[in-house]
Every structure is written in C-alpha cells, then in structure tokens.
Amino acid sequence: MASHRKPRTSVLTSPGSRRAAAGFTTAALASVTLLSQSADAAPSAPKPTIEEVKQKVDGLYRQAEVATQKYNAAKEHADHQRDTVDGLLNAAAKRAEKMNESRRELGMFASAQYRTGGMNPTAQLMLAKDPQQFVDRNHLMERLTGRQKQAVTDYQEQQAAATRQRAEATRSLEQLQTSQASLKESKRAVQDKLAEARQLLSRLTAQEKARLAELERQKEAAAKRKAEEEARRQQERERQQQQQQDGGGSTGGQTGGGSTDGGSTGDSSTTKAEKALAFARAQIGKPYVWGATGPTSYDCSGLTQAAWKAAGVDLPRTTWDQVKVGQRVATSDLKPGDLVFFYDDISHVGMYIGGGKMIHAPHPGANVREESIYYMPIYGSVRPA
C-alpha cells in the first residue's frame, strides 16, 4: 500500500539556509563571549590598605582580650563552683556516716526489744527466775528508752540535713554546668578572633608585612616620646617637691613622730611594690598566652596577679576585678608597681615601672616586655598596696 505521508524537507538543504544558520551560531557564540568578558570585568572588592589591615588586626586582638577576660572570669567561677561541689560532697559523705551511726544505734534498741519479747513489766516479773535480775534489767530498759528517743531524734535531724545538702549540691552542680558552658563559649570566641587575625596577616606579601612592621615601629616611637616627656615632667615635679622639703625646716617632735609612722607604712608599700616589680621583670621574654597565669607564659592580668602574689598581695583574676582593688591614682601620680588599665572596656593591664613605661603581656604572638603606657588609651590606674 502506498504511504500518504509527505516527505520531510530539510531546513539545511539549500546553501542559503546553511549560511543563515552559520551566521546565527556565530552571533550566539559572540554574545556568550561578550557576556563572559563582562562577568570577568565585574569590579571586585578593593584590597584593604595596610593601615586598614593593621586597624582590623588590632581590633581583633582587643576583642580577643575582652573574650579572654570573660574566659578568665568563667574559669574562676567554675573553679569556685567545683570547690563548692567538692565540699558539699565531702560533707554529704560525713553526714551519711553519722546517719549510719544513728541507724546502728536504732538497730541495737530494736534487738533489745526483740530479746525481751515486747512483754509488759508485770509478765516479765512473774516469769523472771530472779526478781532482782528483772529489776536491774527493767531499770536498764527505762534508760535505753530515753536514749532510743534521742537516737530517733538524731537520725531524723541527720536525714533532714542530708536532704538539704543533696539539694544544695544539686544546685551547685547546675551552676557548675552553666559556668562550664560559659567557659567553652568564651574559649571559642577567643579562638575565633585570633584565627581571623592570623588569616588576615597570612594574606600579606613580604612587602606588606614590612610596611605593617614600620607602622608598628612608628606607633611605638610616638608612645616612647610621650613617655620620655612625662618622665621629664615627673623628674621636675620631684625636684620641686624636694626643694620645698629642704626649705621647710625642721618640725616639732610630735610632728616628726607622725611622719615616722607614715614613713613606715610607705616603706612597707614600697617594699611590696619592689617585690612585685622584681617578679614582673623576671618574666620579660616569656610568651603571651591567653588564659595563662604562669610560670612559663601569661596573659595581661595573669602577669599582674602573679607579680603581686609574689609580694604577698592577692589580686582577683580579671582586669575588671583588679581595677576595683586598692587606691585609684591619677596618671600623673603613678609610682612603680601601680597597675595601669587600658581602653574603655578595661580589657588590658600593665604594671608601671616609672618613666612613663610599664611591663605587660601585650597580645598573642608577642612576649612580656617593657613598653610606654601611652601605646594604648589609658582608662585609669590603681595602687594595690
């Protein structure tokens, strides 16, 4: 049977059709090429300047120090809670032993009652072989009854106390878990900030790193000049004070005695400050490590805490608590051993050594060193002792 379908006509059979198709393909390829070039030519984010990188890194270090202080506070609280829990568990163990003693005593009374059979005194007298023996035993039971009541009372008191201690231990354990969670969060925050700072620095070329180091030297030099100026002003103030004292003449005996007492107190404070400074100087060159309190590494508040501890003065762990200790002093009245705090958030601290300089643990990647107190914005200062 013949087919009624019409034969298909090829669109590319004629030369003109082939040329038109080729032209269309070429135009399409050209359009794709232009779109690709346009995409490649899209403006990318400008590379930050070295000044911007330095500002960013300094900010990250500062944020890391804030997180470090939070970590230190959380660790201190967790350690305190752990000690509290340990104390409560020890007390609970002792309380349990007392409860066992009361329970044993009650068992003795129960056994005594069992041996008598629980009979009334008349029946015991009628059945006793020796009336005198009954009288003696009955007198003993009367005494034991009084002791038994006391033993029951003691047991109930011990049981109630044990219940209270268990509840307190449970609360302390919950607080410890909260402190540990805060500790982990602060630790993660520190690590994230430091990792971001390291990543920024790792992207710099050798030339850019050299430029960054030069900016750091310029900042240190400016701070050093300011410290030298302050040292000259301080020397001038001391010279004028000495002249006033020399020109004041001698005083009466009673006044002199008061001066001696005040001098004794001042000498004691000076001695402590000298011991703290000697300790701090001995740590120069050791690395900064966040959360560290020595003896091989320190963070800023760990160093000041350890230094003053060597002088017999206990300081809190964090900068936020250390700034509340002792006497507040003005920058112009600083003496060696005073603590100088920096930034509005009080995230850094150093120990003043005189001449506008301090010893401090600066930041990750740096070692304990001497530096001008004007390297960072000063928040305030205290004299611990």
LOMARKE-136325 format. One record per residue (C-alpha): x, y, z. Coordinates in steps of 0.2 Angstrom, whole numbers, plus 2048, in hexadecimal, padded with zeros to 3 digits. Last residue first. Layout:
N
XYZ
...
//
This chain:
385
8F58F19EC
8EC8EE9DB
8EF9009D4
8E29029C6
8E290A9B5
8D69119A8
8CF90E997
8DF91298D
8DE91297A
8EC906973
8FF90996F
8FE91697C
90490B98A
914909981
91B8F7980
9258EA989
9238D9984
9198C8986
91A8C0975
9108C2965
9068B695A
8F68B8964
8F58C996C
8FE8D5978
9048CC988
9098DB992
9178E599A
9148F899A
91C908995
91991B998
92991D9A1
9249119AF
9218FE9AF
90E8FE9AD
9068EC9AD
8FB8E999E
8E98E699B
8DD8E298C
8CA8E0989
8C48EF994
8B58F1988
8B9904985
8CB8FF980
8DA8FC98C
8DE8F999E
8EE8FE9A7
8F38F59B7
8FE8FD9C3
90F8F49C7
91A9039C3
9119139C8
90391C9BE
8FE92E9C4
8FC9369B2
8F29279AD
8E692A9BB
8E491E9C9
8D69129CE
8DA9099DF
8D98F69E1
8CF8EA9D7
8C08EF9CB
8CC8EF9BC
8D08DD9C0
8BE8D79BE
8BC8DC9AC
8CE8D89A8
8CA8C69AC
8D28BA9B9
8CF8C39CA
8DF8C99D3
8E78C19E2
8F68CB9E9
9058C29F1
9128CA9E5
9128BA9DA
9008BB9D9
9028CD9D2
90C8C69C3
9008B79C1
8F18C29C0
8FA8CE9B4
8FF8C19A8
8EE8B89A8
8E68C89A4
8F08CB994
8F18B898E
8FF8AE994
90C8A1990
918895998
9138979AA
90689D9A7
8F48A39A8
8EF89E996
8DD8A2990
8E48A997F
8F68A597C
9038B397C
9148AC97A
9228AE987
92F8BB982
92D8C6992
9288BA9A0
9368BF9AC
9318D19AA
91F8CD9B1
9278C59C1
9328D39C5
9238DF9C2
9198D69CF
9278D59DB
92A8E89D9
9178EB9DB
9178E29EB
9268EB9F2
91F8FC9ED
90F8F89F6
9188F3A06
923903A04
91390EA03
90C906A13
91D90AA1C
91D91BA15
90C91FA1B
91291AA2D
922924A2B
918933A26
90D932A35
91C932A40
923941A37
91394AA3B
915946A4D
92794BA4E
92495CA45
929960A34
939963A2B
93B96FA1C
92F971A0D
93C976A01
9439649FE
93195D9FD
92D96B9F0
93C9679E6
9389559E6
9279589E0
92E9639D2
93A9559CD
92C9489CD
9229529C2
9309559B6
9349429B5
92193F9B1
92294C9A3
93194399C
92993299D
919939995
92393F986
92C92E985
91B925985
915930977
92492C96D
92291A970
91091A96B
91592295A
923916958
91890795B
90B90E94E
919910941
9208FF945
90F8F7942
90D901932
91E8FA92C
9198E8930
9098EA926
9148F1917
91F8E2919
9108D6919
90A8DE909
91A8DC900
91B8C9906
9098C78FF
8FA8C790B
8ED8B990A
8F48B191A
8F18C1924
8DE8C0921
8DD8AE924
8E78B0935
8DA8BD93A
8CB8B2936
8D38A493F
8D68AF94E
8C48B594E
8BD8A394D
8C889C95A
8C38A9967
8B08A7963
8B2894965
8BA896976
8AC8A297B
89F895976
8A888797E
8A989098F
89789598E
89288398C
89D87F99B
89588C9A5
8848869A1
8898749A6
89187A9B6
8808849BA
8778739B7
88386A9C3
8818779D0
86E8759CF
8708629D1
87C8649DF
8708709E8
8628639E6
86D8559EC
8728609FB
860863A00
85C8519FF
86B84CA0A
866859A17
854851A18
85B840A19
868845A27
85A84EA31
84F83EA2F
85D833A35
86183EA44
84E83EA49
84D82BA48
85D82AA52
857835A5F
84782BA60
85281BA62
85C823A6F
84D826A7A
847814A77
85880EA7B
857815A8C
84680DA8F
84D7FDA88
85B7FDA94
84F7FFAA3
8467F0A9C
8557E6A9C
85A7EAAAE
8497E6AB4
8487D7AAA
8587D0AB1
8527D4AC2
8427CAABF
84D7BBABA
8457ADAB0
83A7BAAA7
8297B4AA1
81F7BEAAD
82A7CEAAB
82A7CDA98
8177CBA98
8157DBAA4
8227E5A99
8187E3A89
81F7D7A7C
8277DDA6C
8317CDA6A
83F7D3A75
84B7CDA68
8427D7A5A
8427E7A64
8557E5A66
8577E2A53
84D7F1A4F
8577FCA5B
8677F6A52
8607F9A41
85C80BA46
86F80DA4B
874806A3A
868812A31
86F821A3B
88181CA36
87B81AA24
87482BA24
885832A2B
88E829A1D
881831A10
885842A17
89783FA15
89483AA03
889849A00
896855A07
8A384E9FB
8968509ED
8928629F2
8A58669F3
8A885F9E2
8998699DB
89F8799E2
8B18769DC
8A98739CA
89F8839CC
8AF88D9D0
8B88859C1
8A98899B6
8A889B9BC
8BB89D9B9
8B98959A8
8AB8A09A3
8B48B09A8
8C48AA99F
8BA8A698F
8B18B7990
8C28BF992
8C88B5983
8B98BB979
8BD8CD97C
8CF8C9977
8C98C1967
8BF8D1963
8CF8DB966
8D98CF95B
8CB8D094D
8CB8E394E
8DE8E394C
8DD8D893D
8CF8E3935
8D98F3938
8E98EB931
8DF8E4922
8D88F691F
8E98FE920
8F08F1914
8E28F5908
8D48EA904
8D28E28F3
8C48E98E9
8B58DE8E8
8B38D78D6
8AD8E18C7
8A48D78B9
8B18D58AB
8B08C28AB
89D8C38AA
89E8CF89B
8AA8C3893
89F8B4895
8908BE88E
89A8C487F
8A08B287C
88E8AC87D
8888B9871
8968B4865
8918A2866
87F8A7862
8848B2853
88E8A484C
88089884E
8748A3845
8808A6837
882894834
870891834
86E89E826
87C89781C
87488681D
86388D817
86B895809
874886803
86387C802
86186C80B
86287381C
850874821
84D86281B
83C85E814
83384F81B
82A84480E
81784580E
80E836816
80182D80B
80B81D80A
8078117FC
800800800
//
